Amino acid sequence: MRGFIVFAFVLSTSAMACPNLSGNYKVCTSSTGSTTSDTVITQSVRNGVTTYVMSHLDDETGERISETYVADGKVRTQSETDPESGITFSTRSLVSCAGNNLKMNIQISAQGETFANINVTTTKVGQRMTSVTSGTIFGEPQNETEVCE
C-alpha cells in the first residue's frame, strides 16, 4: 500500500510538471507557410508556478513582441479599449501544464461577442519545439502546426 501511495504521488507530481521550453529559436515555420525568426522563450518557477515569457522579432516592424503566460490553471481576463474606434477587446486565457505539454485556451471578444476560441498545445523534444493550434476565428476552423528550431 505504501508503494502505491508513493507511486501515485510521483505520477501526480510529474503530470503537473511544466515542460522546459526555454531556448533561442532561430526560425519557426508554420504549416500555413508563414515563418517567424528570432524567437526567445524564458521560463521561471516561483512558488511552484511556471511562468513563460515568449518573444519574437516582428519581421515587418523590427520590434520585439513579448507575451507572458502563467501556467497555473487559472482563468485570466484582460480588457483594452481601442482609442480610435472605442471598441473594447477582451482576452480570456487559461494556461496549464499536463505532462510534457503546455496547454493554452485563449478566447478573444469584442464588445462582448467572442470571435476567437483557440487551443494551443506546445511540446519540446531535443531542440525542436512544436505548437499545435486548433479552434475557430470568426467561425473559420483553425488548424496549424508550428515547428521552431
Buried (B, 14 or more C-beta within 10 A) or exposed (E): EEEEEEEEEEEEEEEBEBBEBBBEBEEBBBEEEEEBEBBBBBBEEEEEBBBBBBBBBEEEEEEEEEEEBBBBEEEEEEEEEEEEEEEEBBBBBBBBBBEBBBBBBBBBBBEEEEBBBBBBBBBBEEEEBBBBBBBEEEEEEBEBEBBBB
